[in-house]
Amino acid sequence: MNRFWFRRRLGLFSKDLGWGWTPISFQGWLLTLAFVGFIGWAYFYKGKSWDFLLYSLLALFLFGMIADSKSGY
């Protein structure tokens, strides 16, 4: 069984064309869906305010830290 949740993308000049992470397990997909759901919730309830920006940046930072720690490629 694969212990990694995400596959690391390599960069613009590789075959992957981009930076970031791609989910490769159901845990990675669940975390990605939770991230998107949280951003949607924050936008719906906080609207276009500084709170939404703060929540979005915090969620992006946490998602990035988790994805980086759970990727091994």
C-alpha positions as CSV (number, residue, x, y, z in Angstrom):
1,M,0.0,0.0,0.0
2,N,1.2,3.5,-0.8
3,R,2.1,5.6,2.2
4,F,2.2,8.8,0.3
5,W,-0.9,11.0,-0.2
6,F,0.5,13.3,-2.9
7,R,2.9,13.3,-5.8
8,R,5.2,16.3,-6.0
9,R,5.2,18.2,-9.2
10,L,8.6,19.0,-10.6
11,G,8.5,22.3,-12.3
12,L,7.8,24.2,-15.5
13,F,10.6,22.4,-17.5
14,S,9.7,18.9,-16.6
15,K,7.0,16.7,-18.1
16,D,4.6,17.7,-15.3
17,L,4.4,21.4,-16.2
18,G,3.8,23.1,-12.8
19,W,4.5,23.4,-9.1
20,G,2.5,21.9,-6.3
21,W,1.1,18.5,-5.5
22,T,-1.2,16.0,-7.1
23,P,-3.4,13.7,-4.9
24,I,-2.5,10.0,-5.5
25,S,-4.5,8.3,-2.6
26,F,-8.0,8.7,-1.2
27,Q,-6.5,10.5,1.8
28,G,-5.0,13.1,-0.5
29,W,-8.3,13.5,-2.3
30,L,-10.2,13.9,1.0
31,L,-7.8,16.5,2.1
32,T,-8.1,18.4,-1.2
33,L,-11.9,18.3,-1.0
34,A,-11.8,19.5,2.6
35,F,-9.6,22.4,1.6
36,V,-11.9,23.4,-1.3
37,G,-14.9,23.0,1.0
38,F,-13.3,25.1,3.7
39,I,-12.5,27.9,1.2
40,G,-16.1,27.7,-0.1
41,W,-17.4,27.9,3.5
42,A,-15.2,30.9,4.3
43,Y,-16.3,32.7,1.2
44,F,-19.9,32.0,1.8
45,Y,-19.9,33.1,5.4
46,K,-17.2,35.7,5.5
47,G,-17.7,37.1,2.0
48,K,-15.2,39.6,0.6
49,S,-13.6,40.7,3.8
50,W,-10.2,40.5,5.4
51,D,-11.4,37.5,7.4
52,F,-11.8,35.6,4.2
53,L,-8.3,36.5,3.2
54,L,-6.9,35.4,6.5
55,Y,-8.8,32.1,6.6
56,S,-7.8,31.4,3.0
57,L,-4.1,32.1,3.6
58,L,-4.1,30.0,6.8
59,A,-5.9,27.1,5.0
60,L,-3.5,27.3,2.1
61,F,-0.5,27.3,4.4
62,L,-1.8,24.3,6.3
63,F,-2.7,22.4,3.1
64,G,0.8,23.1,1.7
65,M,2.5,21.9,4.9
66,I,0.5,18.7,5.0
67,A,0.8,18.0,1.3
68,D,4.6,18.5,1.4
69,S,5.0,16.3,4.4
70,K,2.8,13.5,2.8
71,S,4.6,13.6,-0.5
72,G,7.7,11.5,-1.1
73,Y,8.5,11.9,-4.7
